[in-house]
Every structure is written in structure tokens, then in C-alpha cells.
Amino acid sequence: MISLEKARALKEAGLVWEPDIGDMIYVNGEYGSVIHVNQDDNGKYILIVYVTAGGVTHYLNVYKHDWIWLPRLDQMLAEIEARGYFPRLRKIAGAGYVLTFYAANGKDHVTLMEFISAKTWEDAAADALLWLMGREGK
């Protein structure tokens, strides 16, 4: 799972969350799993129902509470791909988890950057996404 620090940085950088069942969030000092999402007539998310590890159900008004989305690895890789880049994951003994991504350049692919994380692939993907967002100004 992505670290809370990286998830917070992605939120501050402007990563847009489309809530879905099964997503992980952090609210009021607790982690929870989303089990229901309500939208208003304009398609804006207004209420998220989540369950904590202790089995307690909570209702979250997205406009009244401070929350942090903890994106999964597949969600971050999809975001990188949506920005026109091609991520590749591998683990290197002694170095940790590595995410390399490429940009399409005509017929060839050009390596842009490698992100190494001693902790997780998720944190390596978060670092790559933060770098791309900063580079794009988004």
C-alpha cells in the first residue's frame, strides 16, 4: 500500500479522485475501505460510505471532512498511462523497487526517468506520478 505521506503529496499536487468501491481512504486517523458512493444530479461526489478495519461503518461528506485517498498501484499506473507514458516495474536486488517510464517518441520509446523506492512499488509509482504532475504543471 502507498504510504500516507505519498498519498497526501498526490492530493496536494492535485491528483483527481474518482471514488469507487474498494478504494482505500484515510479519515480522522483511521484507514477505511469504500463500500458505497453517492453522486448528486451533476455527477459530483457528495457522500462516501466506508468501513474501518474494526468493522465500523462511517459516512463521509466529501465537502465537510478532511480525507486522503490512497491510490492502488494499478490506479497510479493507469494515471501515468493516461498522461501518455508507459511504465515498467521491476525489483532489483539491493536497490529496491524500480519504476521506469517511457514517452512515445516517433517509432522509438525514450526513457524519461527511473524511480527507485526501497519500500514499495506503490511509493515508486507515486514518486513518478508526482514528478510527471510537477513537470506538466498539474
N, C-alpha and C positions, 0 to 999 in steps of 0.2 A: 504494500500500500504506500502511496505517496506520503511524504512527511507533511505534517501540518504546516510547517514553515514554508515549504514549496507551494502547497495549495493556497496559502494566504498570499504569497507573492504573485501567483497566477491571477487571483481575484483582483489584487491591486493593479495588476498590469492590464486588466480589462477583459480577461477571458470570459466569454458569454456562456452561461449555463442554460441548457435546455433540460429541465428536470425530467427524470424518468424513474420508473420503478426499479429498485435495486441500487440506485446511486447512493454513495456514502456522503454524509454531511457531518459537520461539527457545529454544534449549537450549545450554548450555555455550559461549556466544559464537558460535553458528552458527545460521543460518536453515535450516529444513528444510520439506519438504512431506510430509504424512502419506500413507502408502501402504497402511496396514493398521491395524485397530483390533480389539483383543480385549476382551471383557467377561467378568466372572465370572458365576456362576449367578444372582446377584441383579441383574444388569444394570449393575453398576458397572464403569467403565473401569479396566483394570489394565495393559494393555500397548499402546503405540503404536509402530508402526514408521514411521520417516521417513527421507527421503533428503535429503542436503545438496546444495548447488549443485555440489559436486565429484563427485557421484555416489556418495558413501559412504553405506551403509545403517547406521542406528543403531536400537537397541531402547531404548525409554523406559518404565521402570516409573513410572507416574504418582505413586506414593507415595514414591519414593526420589529423584526428581530435581526440580530447580527448573526449571520451564519456563514459557513465556509463549505464550499463543495470540494470534495476530494476525488478528482477525476481518476478513473481507472487507466491503466496503461493503454488499452485499446482505444479509449476516448481521446487520449493525448496524441496517439499515433494518427488517428483519423483527422485530428485538427492540423497536424503537421502536413498530412497529405492534402487536405483541403486548401492549404496555402501553396500547393504546387511543389512540394518536396517529397522525397522518397526516403523514409527512414529504414535503417538496418540495425538490428540488435545482435550483440554477441557478448560473451563473457570471456575475459582474458585473465588467465591465472596470475595472481599477484597484483593485477591492476584494477580489477573490479568489473562493473557492468558498463558497457560501452554502447552508445547510440551514435551512429554516423548517419548523416543525411545528405542527400544529393539533390541538386537542382537540375531540371531539364535544360540542356544547352544544345539545341540542334539535335544531332543524332547521338551525341555522347552525353554521359552524365558526369557532372563535376562535383567532387566532394567539397562541401562548404565547411563542415566543422565536425569534430568528434567531441562528444561529451562523455566524460568518464565519471562514474559515481561508485564509490566503494560500498555504498549502502544498497541501492536497488535500481532496477531498470526504470521504475517509475520516476525516481528522482533525476535520473539521467535524461529521461524524456521531458520532464518538467524544465530542466535547465535548457534543453534545446528549444522548447517552445517559448520560454522567456526570452531567449536570445533572438529568436525569429520575430517575436512581437516587438521587441525593442528596435530591431533592425527595420521593421515595417512601420514603426511608429504607432502600433496598435496594441 
